[in-house]
């Protein structure tokens, strides 16, 4: 996966959460159906749990539900 593909996937995941898709299953399903050949269940999971969540762009508000943080909003603005 290239840096550009990672950025596109991260932007789309953050945008999904911003639009109200705050449950992991919804994020995963919609992330995989974006129409990009690199957007698989595994790559969505890696970007979400391996980058966005640990680096504080997304926070867990309760089991299975997530919200954008201020840091996530700034990243989304930067990637858009």
C-alpha positions as CSV (number, residue, x, y, z in Angstrom):
1,X,0.0,0.0,0.0
2,X,1.4,3.4,-1.0
3,X,1.4,6.5,1.2
4,X,-1.3,8.0,-1.0
5,X,-3.5,5.0,-0.6
6,X,-3.0,5.1,3.2
7,X,-4.0,8.8,3.2
8,X,-7.1,8.2,1.1
9,X,-8.2,5.3,3.3
10,X,-7.5,7.3,6.5
11,X,-9.4,10.3,5.1
12,X,-12.4,8.2,4.2
13,X,-12.5,6.4,7.6
14,X,-12.4,9.8,9.4
15,X,-15.1,11.1,7.1
16,X,-17.3,8.1,7.8
17,X,-17.0,8.8,11.5
18,X,-17.7,12.5,11.0
19,X,-20.9,11.6,9.1
20,X,-22.2,9.5,12.0
21,X,-21.0,6.0,11.2
22,X,-19.5,5.5,14.6
23,X,-19.8,1.7,15.0
24,X,-16.9,-0.4,14.0
25,X,-19.1,-2.8,11.8
26,X,-20.5,0.2,9.9
27,X,-17.0,1.7,9.5
28,X,-15.6,-1.6,8.2
29,X,-18.4,-2.3,5.8
30,X,-18.5,1.2,4.3
31,X,-14.8,1.4,4.2
32,X,-14.6,-1.8,2.2
33,X,-17.3,-0.6,-0.2
34,X,-15.6,2.7,-1.2
35,X,-14.7,1.3,-4.6
36,X,-10.9,1.3,-4.1
37,X,-9.2,-2.0,-4.8
38,X,-6.8,-1.5,-1.8
39,X,-9.7,-1.0,0.6
40,X,-10.2,-4.5,2.1
41,X,-11.4,-5.5,5.5
42,X,-7.8,-6.1,6.6
43,X,-6.4,-2.7,5.4
44,X,-9.3,-0.8,6.9
45,X,-8.7,-2.6,10.2
46,X,-4.9,-1.9,10.1
47,X,-5.4,1.8,9.4
48,X,-8.1,2.1,12.1
49,X,-6.6,0.0,14.9
50,X,-2.9,0.4,13.9
51,X,-2.8,4.2,13.2
52,X,-6.0,6.3,13.9
53,X,-6.9,4.9,17.3
54,X,-3.4,4.6,18.9
55,X,-2.3,8.0,17.7
56,X,-5.4,9.7,19.1
57,X,-7.3,10.6,16.0
58,X,-10.2,8.5,17.1
59,X,-11.4,7.7,20.6
60,X,-13.5,4.8,21.9
61,X,-16.6,6.2,23.5
62,X,-18.1,2.9,24.5
63,X,-17.8,-0.7,23.3
64,X,-17.8,-0.8,19.5
65,X,-18.5,3.0,19.2
66,X,-16.0,5.6,18.2
67,X,-15.8,9.4,17.8
68,X,-13.4,11.9,16.2
69,X,-11.0,13.8,18.5
70,X,-9.8,17.3,17.8
71,X,-6.6,15.8,16.5
72,X,-8.7,13.6,14.1
73,X,-10.6,16.6,12.9
74,X,-7.3,18.4,12.1
75,X,-6.0,15.4,10.2
76,X,-9.2,15.2,8.2
77,X,-8.9,18.8,7.3
78,X,-5.3,18.3,6.3
79,X,-6.1,15.2,4.2
80,X,-9.1,16.8,2.4
